Amino acid sequence: MRYPIETLDPINEDNGTMPSNVEELEKLVVGRRIVSAERTQDVSYITRSAVKLTLDDGFSVTLVDTDDCCAYTELGEFFLDPASVDHVILGVGTTDGYTTWHIYADFGDVMRLKVGWSCGNPFYYGYGFTIRVEGGS
């Protein structure tokens, strides 16, 4: 494990939503390669910003921003290392209170995501990315 699991205050900061989001993303990308990453929009109910990761098996994993009153999760920026497309993902970790997500391979980070988030009024409103999976070969 390249990044130790972060601990947040379960009473005032996070009810397990952020670690669950990271675990879900990790299950979807470990053992795969990211061949592209692009900003997109999700229009399933209302239009929300999203980032779509296309994997080497033809599946895509989309992280959709959420906002519910004073709670939210949003991707501020991301960096995909173009030299990393030949490296298999080994895990997903976080730093800085779940505000920097690291998708990593054996050599280091394949991709870094800057994430803004707040649980709002704990834990009345929804937060955390909506994660969608599509496609496949």
C-alpha positions in Angstrom: 0.0 0.0 0.0 1.6 3.2 -1.2 -0.7 5.6 0.7 -1.7 4.9 4.3 -5.5 5.0 4.8 -6.6 8.3 6.1 -8.8 8.6 9.2 -11.5 11.3 9.4 -13.7 12.3 12.4 -16.8 10.0 12.1 -18.9 12.5 14.0 -18.1 15.8 12.3 -16.2 15.1 9.1 -17.2 11.9 7.3 -19.5 8.9 7.9 -17.5 6.6 5.7 -18.6 8.1 2.3 -15.2 9.2 1.2 -13.4 5.9 2.0 -16.2 4.0 0.3 -15.8 6.1 -2.8 -12.1 5.4 -2.9 -12.6 1.7 -2.4 -15.3 1.6 -5.1 -13.0 3.4 -7.6 -10.1 1.1 -6.6 -12.2 -2.1 -7.3 -13.0 -0.8 -10.8 -9.5 0.3 -11.9 -7.0 -2.0 -10.2 -5.4 -4.4 -12.8 -6.4 -2.1 -15.7 -4.7 0.7 -17.6 -6.2 4.2 -18.1 -6.0 5.0 -21.8 -7.8 8.4 -21.6 -9.3 10.8 -19.1 -11.7 13.6 -20.1 -14.0 16.1 -18.6 -17.6 15.4 -19.5 -21.1 16.0 -18.2 -23.6 13.6 -16.7 -27.2 14.4 -17.6 -29.0 11.5 -15.9 -31.2 13.8 -13.8 -29.7 17.3 -13.9 -26.5 18.2 -15.6 -23.4 17.7 -13.4 -19.7 17.9 -14.2 -17.8 14.6 -14.4 -14.5 13.0 -15.4 -14.6 9.9 -17.6 -11.7 7.4 -17.4 -11.5 5.0 -20.3 -9.8 1.7 -19.4 -7.9 -0.7 -21.6 -10.7 -3.2 -21.5 -13.2 -0.8 -23.1 -15.0 0.0 -19.9 -15.3 3.6 -18.8 -15.6 4.8 -15.2 -17.2 8.2 -14.7 -16.9 10.1 -11.5 -19.9 12.5 -11.3 -19.8 15.5 -9.0 -22.6 15.8 -6.4 -24.1 18.6 -4.5 -27.0 18.5 -2.0 -27.6 21.8 -0.2 -24.4 22.4 1.7 -22.8 19.0 1.1 -20.9 18.3 -2.1 -18.1 16.5 -3.8 -16.4 17.9 -6.9 -13.3 17.2 -9.0 -11.4 20.4 -9.2 -8.6 19.2 -11.5 -6.8 16.1 -12.6 -3.5 15.1 -14.1 -3.0 12.0 -16.1 0.7 11.2 -16.8 0.9 10.4 -20.5 3.9 8.1 -19.9 1.8 6.0 -17.6 -0.6 4.4 -20.1 1.6 1.2 -20.2 1.5 0.7 -16.5 -1.1 -1.4 -14.7 -2.9 0.3 -11.8 -2.1 -1.2 -8.4 -4.3 0.9 -6.1 -6.0 4.2 -5.2 -4.9 6.2 -2.2 -5.6 9.6 -0.7 -3.7 12.4 1.1 -4.7 15.7 2.6 -8.0 14.6 4.1 -9.3 13.0 0.9 -8.7 16.1 -1.2 -5.9 14.5 -3.3 -6.6 11.1 -4.8 -3.7 9.1 -6.2 -4.3 6.3 -8.8 -0.9 4.6 -8.8 1.2 1.9 -10.5 4.5 0.3 -9.6 6.5 3.5 -10.6 4.2 6.0 -8.8 1.1 8.0 -9.6 -0.6 7.3 -12.9 -3.1 10.0 -12.2 -3.8 12.6 -9.5 -7.3 14.1 -8.7 -7.8 17.2 -6.7 -11.2 16.8 -4.9 -13.2 19.3 -3.0 -15.8 18.0 -0.6 -17.8 18.6 2.4 -20.3 16.6 4.4 -22.3 19.8 5.0 -24.5 19.4 8.0 -23.3 16.0 9.2 -24.8 13.8 7.8 -28.1 15.0 6.6 -27.2 15.7 3.0 -25.6 13.5 0.3 -22.1 13.8 -0.8 -19.4 11.6 -2.5 -19.0 11.0 -6.2 -21.6 9.1 -8.1 -19.6 6.5 -9.9 -20.9 5.1 -13.2 -19.5 2.2 -15.3 -20.3 1.7 -19.0 -19.1 -0.3 -21.9 -16.7 -3.2 -22.0 -15.3 -5.5 -24.6 
